[in-house]
Amino acid sequence: MQFYLAPLEGITGYVYRNAYEKFFHNVERYYTPFLAPNKNQSFTAREQNDVLPAHNMGMDVVPQILTNQGKHFIHTAKMLEQLGYREVNLNLGCPSATVVSKKKGAGFLAAPDALEHFLEEIFAETPVDISVKTRIGVDRVEEFGEILDVFNQFPIKELIIHPRLQKELYGNKPDWSVFAQAVKMSRAPLCYNGDIFTVADYERFCDEFPAIEKIMLGRGILRNPGLVDEIRSRKDLDYFVLKQFHDEILQGYRQAFSGDKPVLYKMRELWAYMLPLFSHGAEYKKKICKAERIRDYQISVEALFQSELYVLSKK
């Protein structure tokens, strides 16, 4: 099985990717949080930093693009080609209300005719391979048949399917019956994405879909950065390595941002996923999330790790 790290806006940028690659080095490919082309057709400072080759050394990285304008997609893809990228990913999966209201991300799925015209335009003029990350519709699972018919008209490098509707956000369960439909009918190679959080989740998926050889993990890795090692070798998470991983991310943000406040904001985003890894995470949540200075934050985090190591030593 090949594993990909999913793009999560604001979290899996180059700082996180580089730290993950350094300490875990167990996924085959990384996807950037989406680039959103603007009327100036230029990268923001954040986007520029995220796709700079110097910030992605030694990793297979695919930039993701969020737009419903063909000319914007093509121009962005051409800029990325100049940076050395050979594949871009189209975001048709973001369920955010802000994005969907603009008929972008998963919202674009509500207009299959417009989507088909858009795909005709970008496949005709984009100089690099195009993969697609998609949901299965907006309101009804019955939408997916027409959406897949549209996809099947184009040479999509890889179709990454998160089998939820846009309106579900991350609620309910991924619809494996719809994914099974894609397995039978898709002309593009498939990658699965959605709710693989444990070894048991992974094994159930493999039992159901033995022919699928690629899985994209997002929240599963954020919740447990050691998940892929657990899947591949049944190796338990090493909290010494996790602490080094955390410290590397903290240092990366301190280099990327000025002042304590933006750094701590980024770290709190990470802890929203990781705290359940710790036996006494709830006890330390307030101290970590309310810290206003990096030094106070570091003291609380150090205490949390020491508490967990003590718990593990007693097992």
N, C-alpha and C positions, 0 to 999 in steps of 0.2 A: 504494500500500500504506500502511495505517496501522499504526503500531507502538505497543505498550504496554510499559511497564516492569513486569515481574513482581514480585510480593511475595516477598521473601526475608527470613525472620525474622532480626532482629538486624542487618540490613545496609541494606535499602532504606527505612529510616525517613525522617522529615522532613528530617533533616540531609543525608542523601545525595540525596534528591529535589530539595531546593532548590539544592544545588550543581550537580547534573546539569542542572537546568532553566536555571540561570544561564550555564553554560559550553557546553552542548551543545544544549539547546532543540530537540530533534529527535524526540521521541516525542509522540504525541497524548494519551496517558492514562497515569496512574500508579495502581498498586494498593498499598494499605498492607499491611504484614505483618499477619497475622491478629490480630483481636481475639478473645479467648477469654472469653465471658461467664461470670461466676462466680455463686455462690449469692446474693451481695449485689447482683447485677445493677447493678454500677457499673464504670466504667473504672478500670484501674490508672493510676498516675501516668504510666507510659510510654505507655500507650494514649491517655490524655487528651492528652498532648503531641503524639502522632502525628496525631490527627484534628482538633486545634484549627484552625479556619479561618485564624487568623493565621499558622500554620505551613505553610499550603498555598496561599498567595496566588498567583493567576495560573496555576494548574495545574488540569487536569481530574483529580481524584483520586477513586477509588472505594475505600471502606473494605471490607476483607474480614473475614468473620465465620466463626469455627470453633466449631461446636457441633452436638450432635445433639438438643438440646432446643428444641422449637418456641417455647415461651414465652420462652426466653432470646434466641433469634434475633429475635423480634418486638420485645421490649423494647429490645434494642440498636439495632435498625433505627429505632425511634421516637426514641431519643435522638440518633441520627445525623441523622435528619430535622430535629430541632430545631436542629442545628448547620448546617443548610443543604444536606445531601447529598440527592441525588435518586435514588441507586442504591447498592445494597450487593451484595457478591459473596459467595456461599457457597463455602467451602473444602471441596471433596471430593477434594483432590489431595495433601495433605500425607502423605508416606509414612513419617514418623518413627514408630519403634516405640512411643514413649511416647504419641503421639497415637492411633495405630491400636489400641493395646491398650484404649483407652477407647471404641472404636467411633466415632471422630471422623475427620475428614479422609478419606483414602482408605479407612480402615477401615469407614466407613459404607457403602461400596459393597458390602460382603459381606452386607448385609441389605436387599435391594431393597424388600421389603414395608414395613419400618420406614421406609425412605427415602421411599417413596411417601406414607405417612401424614404424615411430617414436612413434605413439600412441600405437601401439601393444607392443613396448618395454617398454614404461613407465607405461602403465596400468598393465603389467605383474609383475613389480618389485617395483613400488612405494608403500610405506607402508601407505600412507594417501590418502584422497579423492582428486580428481583432478577436478577442474572446468576450463572452457576455456573462454577467452575473445577474440572475433574475429571480423574481418571485413567480408564483403561479397564477397571479391575477390580482384584482383589486377587491372585488366583493364576493365572487362566486368561483368555485373550483371549475365550473363548466367553462370558464373563460380560457382555460389553459389550452384546450384543443386548438382554438383559433390562433392563439399566441405561438404555439409550437409549429403550426403550419407556416406562419410567417418566418420563424427562425429557420425552418428547413429549406427555405429558398436561398439561403446564403452560406458561404463557406466559413462558418464560424469556427475558429481555432479550437475553442472549448466552451461548453455551455455549463456554467456553474449554477445549480438549481437549489434554492432555498424553498422547500415546498410548503410555504405559508402564503396566505393572502396578505395584501397590504393592510387591510383593516385589522388583521389579527396582531399586528406589530410583532411582539415576541410571546404572545399568549397562545393558548391551546397547544397542540402538538403538531409537528410537521406532518403533512399528509403523504404518507408513503405510497398510498394507492395512486396518487397523481405522479409521484416520482417513478413508479413502476410503469406508468403510461409513457413517460419520457424514455425510459430504458428501452421500451419496445419500438418507439416511433422516432426518436431523435436521430437525425443524420449527423449531428456533431458529437464528438466525444463528450462524455459527461463527467462532471465532478459533483459530489454531494456536499451540501452545507446545511447544518441545522441540528442543534441539541445533542451533540456528541460531547458529553461531560465526563464520562467514566469509561473504564475498560468494558464494563457490562453493556453500556450504550453502543460502543464500537462493535462488540461481538454480535449483538442483536442485529445491527445494521448489516454486517458481513454475512450473517446467516440468511438475511432477507435478500441481499443483493450481492451475491458472490462475484459477479462479473465487474462490479465497479472497483476501480483501482486508484481513485483519487478522492480525497476528502479534504474539504476546507474547514478548518477549526477557527473559531473566533472567541466567543465567550468561554468556551471550554479551556483554551489556553490561558486566557486572562484570569480565570478562576484558579487554574492550576498549571503553571508553566511547565511542570514535569509530566503533563498528561501523555505526551507522545512517548516518552521513555517508559511510562507505565504500560502503555499499549504494546510497545514493541518488545520490551524485555522484563515487564513486571517489576521494574525498578521503582521503589518508593521515592517520593520527593525528598531531596537532600536539603534540609533547611539552612545548612551552611552555604550551599550554592545559591539558594534563594536569597539569602541576605546579601551575598556579593552581587547578585543580579539586581536587587533593589538599589544597592549603593551605586552601581554603575548608571542606572537610570537617573537617580537623584543627581549625580555628578553631571550627566549629560544635560539635564534641564538647567542646572546652575550655569553651565556654559552657554546654553541657548537663550536664556532669559535673564533680564536684569531685575534684581530685587527678590526678596523672599516670597512675596505674595503670589506671583504667577507660577513659581516653582512649586509651592505648596498646593496650589489649585490643581496642577497636573498630577501630583502625587496622590491627592485625595481621590481623583478619578480612578487611579490604579487600585487603591485600597477598597474602593466600593466593590471590586471583584474579589480581591485576595483575602479579605478578613476572614471569611468562613474557613479558610485553611488552618486557622489557629484555634486551638481549644478554648482560649480565653480572649478571642478576638473582640467579642462584644464589650468586654471590660475596658479595652484599650481604645475602642472606636472614638469615643468623645475626645480623649487626649490627642489622638492623632489628627482627627478632623478639625479640632478647634485650635491647634497650634498656630500661632501667628509669626513665629520665628523659626527658621530652619533648625537652630540649635535645640529648641524645645521639642520640635518634631523628632529630631534624631534621638533624643533621650527616650522618648516614648516608644519609638520603633525598636530601639535596642532592648528596652525592657520587655517588649512583646516577644521578640525572638528568644531572649533568655528564658522567658516563661515557657515557651513552647519546647525548647531544648530540655528544660527540666522535666516537663511532662513526658517527653519521649524517653528520657533516661530512666524513668520509673516503670516503663512498660516491659 
